[in-house]
């Protein structure tokens, strides 16, 4: 799950999105359906859980206070 302060622009298929509004605190936007494939000191690299080996859609998010990646 990805929690974000800003809308995450991506083209990955199968991602569910919720706008939790102001009640959610600083992380208003929630994205479900990502799989973390790699992490660097400054970036998170994600793909859709529904992606196969032919998929080229990788979502790169900054590892800063605008997003929080929750693994389960």
C-alpha positions in Angstrom: 0.0 0.0 0.0 1.2 3.5 -0.8 0.1 6.5 1.3 0.8 9.8 -0.3 0.4 13.5 0.4 0.1 14.2 -3.3 -1.6 12.4 -6.2 0.7 9.8 -7.7 0.7 9.9 -11.5 1.2 6.4 -12.9 0.1 4.1 -15.8 0.3 0.8 -13.9 -2.8 -1.4 -14.4 -4.8 -2.9 -11.5 -4.1 -0.2 -8.9 -7.0 0.9 -6.6 -7.0 4.5 -5.4 -8.8 6.2 -2.6 -9.0 9.9 -1.7 -9.5 9.8 2.0 -10.0 13.6 2.3 -8.8 15.9 5.0 -9.6 13.4 7.8 -6.7 11.2 6.8 -4.1 13.6 8.1 -1.0 14.3 6.0 -1.4 11.2 3.8 -4.6 11.8 2.0 -4.3 9.5 -0.9 -4.1 5.7 -0.7 -3.0 3.3 -3.4 -3.5 -0.5 -3.2 -2.1 -3.1 -5.6 1.6 -2.2 -5.9 4.5 -4.6 -5.4 7.9 -3.2 -4.3 10.6 -4.6 -6.6 13.6 -2.5 -5.5 14.6 0.2 -3.0 17.5 2.7 -3.1 18.4 5.3 -0.5 16.3 7.9 -2.4 13.7 6.0 -4.4 11.1 3.1 -4.2 10.5 1.1 -7.4 7.1 -0.5 -7.7 5.0 -2.5 -10.2 1.4 -3.6 -10.2 0.7 -6.9 -8.5 -1.0 -7.9 -11.7 2.2 -7.2 -13.8 3.8 -10.1 -15.7 7.3 -10.4 -17.1 6.3 -8.5 -20.3 5.2 -5.4 -18.3 7.4 -2.4 -18.6 5.4 -0.1 -16.3 7.6 0.7 -13.3 6.5 3.4 -10.9 9.3 5.3 -9.2 8.5 7.2 -6.1 10.8 9.4 -4.0 11.7 8.2 -0.6 10.8 11.4 1.2 8.0 12.7 3.3 5.5 12.9 0.4 4.9 9.2 0.3 5.0 6.2 2.7 5.2 2.7 1.4 3.5 0.1 3.7 4.5 -3.6 3.1 2.4 -6.5 4.1 
